[in-house]
Every structure is written in C-alpha cells, then in structure tokens.
C-alpha cells in the first residue's frame, strides 16, 4: 500500500500496516484561524496609528482607514475579515454616525465602538441607540480600550 509503513520486527505490530489515517487527530496540526481584524477608523494619522498598534499589541490584526468612506469600502471588500470597528465620531466627509448608520444596514451584526473627544459630543445612550456597542472617550487608556475591544470579540477569542 503506497504511503503505508510496515513494522515486521515489532512483535506487537507484526504484519500490521499503518496508514496516515491511523493517526488521525494525533499527528495533525491544528490550523488556527487568523486573529480577528479590527478596522481602525480615524482621520488623524497619529491617533489611527496608535490605535492600530494597540490592536496589534493585543494580538489582533489592525486595518487602518482614514475616513468613513474608506471604512465602508474596506468593510465591503474585506467583509469576512473585519470583526470589529473602532470608529471616530468626528471626521471630514462621512463622519462616524453616518458611517455607523451604513454599517448597521450592511452588516448589522458587526460590533462598532464609537470614539469621541468630549462629553458634550454624544452620550453613551445615544451611541448605543444609534447601533454602537459602546462609546469610548479620548484620550483613551489602553486598559479601557482593551476591555472594550475584548468585550466585543467572541468568547473563544478574548
């Protein structure tokens, strides 16, 4: 039998034939799925870079976008890849709330964390009513960011 091994000198296995299927599950390497991809949307390059680096530091993949328009385009192109969106509220062009509304139509199950500066911009209740999972306020603390992000990921990935 091609691809089989014979063990004629081992008394317990005398004449036994071992095929690759004999060890199914034992010698197979488990292929892990890629880490979840977080779409990081902010018009400020420094903030976008810091948030993307923070995601990578958590073992996640980060996909940066500079605008709401770019975020929607990337979400459409990489729909199966993007598992979470960090979305800045105030951006030129299509802002966070407009992008959030479109994301809710296209991918209602996709978790979105809105990010804003001041307490007067938007209340957490309003952000949740609009479809966000939570509202984070800048300046973000890394621990707060990580808790919020991990809280949006499936239990087996957290």
C-alpha positions as CSV (number, residue, x, y, z in Angstrom):
1,X,0.0,0.0,0.0
2,X,1.5,3.3,-1.1
3,X,2.1,5.7,1.8
4,X,1.9,3.0,4.4
5,X,4.6,1.8,6.8
6,X,5.2,-1.8,7.8
7,X,6.6,-2.9,11.2
8,X,7.6,-6.5,10.7
9,X,10.2,-6.5,13.5
10,X,7.9,-5.3,16.3
11,X,6.1,-8.4,17.7
12,X,3.0,-6.5,18.7
13,X,2.7,-4.9,15.3
14,X,3.9,-8.0,13.3
15,X,2.4,-7.6,9.9
16,X,0.4,-4.5,10.9
17,X,0.1,-1.8,8.3
18,X,-0.1,1.8,9.4
19,X,-1.6,4.4,7.1
20,X,-1.7,8.2,7.5
21,X,-5.3,7.8,8.6
22,X,-4.3,5.5,11.5
23,X,-3.2,8.5,13.5
24,X,-6.0,10.9,12.5
25,X,-6.1,13.7,15.0
26,X,-2.8,12.7,16.7
27,X,-0.2,14.0,14.2
28,X,-2.4,16.6,12.5
29,X,-1.6,20.2,13.3
30,X,-4.5,22.3,14.2
31,X,-4.8,25.3,11.9
32,X,-5.8,28.3,13.9
33,X,-7.9,30.9,12.3
34,X,-6.2,34.3,11.8
35,X,-6.7,36.8,14.6
36,X,-9.8,39.0,14.4
37,X,-9.3,42.1,12.3
38,X,-10.1,45.4,13.8
39,X,-10.9,48.2,11.4
40,X,-9.4,51.3,12.9
41,X,-11.1,54.5,11.5
42,X,-9.7,57.9,12.4
43,X,-8.8,60.9,10.2
44,X,-5.8,61.8,12.4
45,X,-2.8,59.7,11.3
46,X,-1.2,59.7,14.7
47,X,-4.4,58.6,16.5
48,X,-5.1,56.0,13.8
49,X,-1.5,54.6,14.1
50,X,-1.6,54.5,18.0
51,X,-5.0,52.7,17.9
52,X,-3.8,50.2,15.3
53,X,-0.6,49.5,17.2
54,X,-2.7,48.9,20.4
55,X,-4.7,46.3,18.5
56,X,-1.6,44.5,17.2
57,X,-0.3,44.6,20.8
58,X,-3.4,42.7,21.8
59,X,-2.6,40.0,19.2
60,X,-5.2,41.3,16.8
61,X,-4.9,42.4,13.2
62,X,-5.5,46.1,12.5
63,X,-6.8,47.5,9.3
64,X,-6.4,51.3,9.2
65,X,-8.9,53.7,7.5
66,X,-8.7,57.5,7.3
67,X,-12.4,58.2,6.7
68,X,-15.9,56.9,7.0
69,X,-15.9,56.4,3.2
70,X,-12.7,54.3,3.3
71,X,-14.1,52.3,6.2
72,X,-17.2,51.4,4.3
73,X,-15.2,50.4,1.3
74,X,-12.8,48.2,3.3
75,X,-15.8,46.6,5.1
76,X,-17.3,45.8,1.8
77,X,-14.1,44.4,0.4
78,X,-13.0,42.5,3.5
79,X,-16.4,41.6,4.9
80,X,-15.3,38.2,6.2
81,X,-12.1,39.6,7.6
82,X,-13.3,42.6,9.7
83,X,-14.7,41.5,13.0
84,X,-14.8,44.8,14.9
85,X,-14.8,48.6,14.0
86,X,-13.2,51.3,16.1
87,X,-14.9,54.4,14.6
88,X,-14.1,58.0,15.3
89,X,-17.1,60.2,15.7
90,X,-15.9,63.4,14.0
91,X,-14.2,63.2,10.7
92,X,-14.4,65.2,7.5
93,X,-16.7,63.9,4.9
94,X,-18.8,60.9,6.2
95,X,-18.5,61.2,9.9
96,X,-18.8,58.4,12.5
97,X,-22.6,58.5,12.9
98,X,-23.2,58.4,9.1
99,X,-20.7,55.6,8.6
100,X,-22.3,53.7,11.6
101,X,-25.8,54.0,10.0
102,X,-24.5,52.5,6.8
103,X,-22.6,49.7,8.6
104,X,-25.8,48.9,10.5
105,X,-27.6,48.4,7.2
106,X,-24.8,46.4,5.5
107,X,-23.6,44.4,8.5
108,X,-25.9,44.7,11.5
109,X,-24.0,42.0,13.4
110,X,-20.7,43.8,13.2
111,X,-19.7,45.3,16.6
112,X,-18.7,49.0,16.4
113,X,-17.1,51.0,19.1
114,X,-17.5,54.8,18.6
115,X,-14.7,57.0,19.8
116,X,-15.1,60.8,20.6
117,X,-13.4,63.6,22.4
118,X,-15.7,65.4,24.8
119,X,-18.6,64.5,27.0
120,X,-20.8,67.0,25.1
121,X,-20.4,65.4,21.7
122,X,-22.6,62.4,22.2
123,X,-24.0,60.4,25.2
124,X,-23.3,56.7,25.6
125,X,-27.0,56.0,25.5
126,X,-27.3,57.9,22.1
127,X,-24.3,56.0,20.7
128,X,-25.9,52.6,21.7
129,X,-29.3,53.7,20.4
130,X,-27.5,54.5,17.0
131,X,-26.1,50.9,17.0
132,X,-22.7,51.2,18.6
133,X,-21.7,48.7,21.3
134,X,-20.2,51.4,23.4
135,X,-18.8,55.0,23.3
136,X,-15.1,55.5,24.2
137,X,-13.8,58.9,25.0
138,X,-10.3,60.3,24.1
139,X,-7.8,60.3,25.5
140,X,-8.1,56.5,25.7
141,X,-6.4,54.5,28.3
142,X,-5.0,51.2,26.9
143,X,-6.7,49.1,29.6
144,X,-10.0,50.7,28.9
145,X,-9.6,50.2,25.1
146,X,-8.5,46.5,25.6
147,X,-11.5,45.8,27.8
148,X,-13.9,47.3,25.3
149,X,-12.4,45.6,22.4
150,X,-12.2,42.2,24.1
151,X,-15.8,42.6,25.2
152,X,-16.8,42.7,21.6
153,X,-15.0,39.6,20.5
154,X,-16.4,36.1,20.5
155,X,-15.8,34.3,23.8
156,X,-13.2,31.8,22.4
157,X,-11.0,34.7,21.1
158,X,-11.0,37.0,24.0
